[in-house]
């Protein structure tokens, strides 16, 4: 899934940086910025059709999970787990074997390079997600960890609206990527499946 979305996005970003042939613009009666905006919207729909689903059934070391924290990320991760694993996503931590805390979700936009005239030429987009996995008693199975994803993109102040659409697609791609990475990390988590009495004997 990750490779599919990434491949679609690489092709999309190359396409969006191109100026369509004048004959095509003449037929469509559109200026280049408007053409790119419409193309961006179409690509957004295409990526949305990919969804946030896992490839096959993800085998996780727990039967139920409660996910709390950043609403957007929680929503997409919950959807992915329900669609691609037998794990039950609960609405209450008391009903779950483990709790996954999404500690933070941040989007950053940093200037990467300037033109000779001092105008922004390239920017870096960063997407950060911090998370932690515990059980009902607070025993930590995954300590506080952070994922950092980045995408570099060209910028033009003559096509602000088109670039905003492009950045939105990039953030969506990074969100999908982060969901998949968190699921893979959950798959290799080592849970202590012994009874509480046995743990207390250590």
Beta strands, then each sheet from edge to edge (+ up, - down):
strand 1: 64-69
strand 2: 88-90
strand 3: 98-114
strand 4: 120-135
strand 5: 140-154
sheet 1: 2+ 1+ 3+ 4- 5+
end
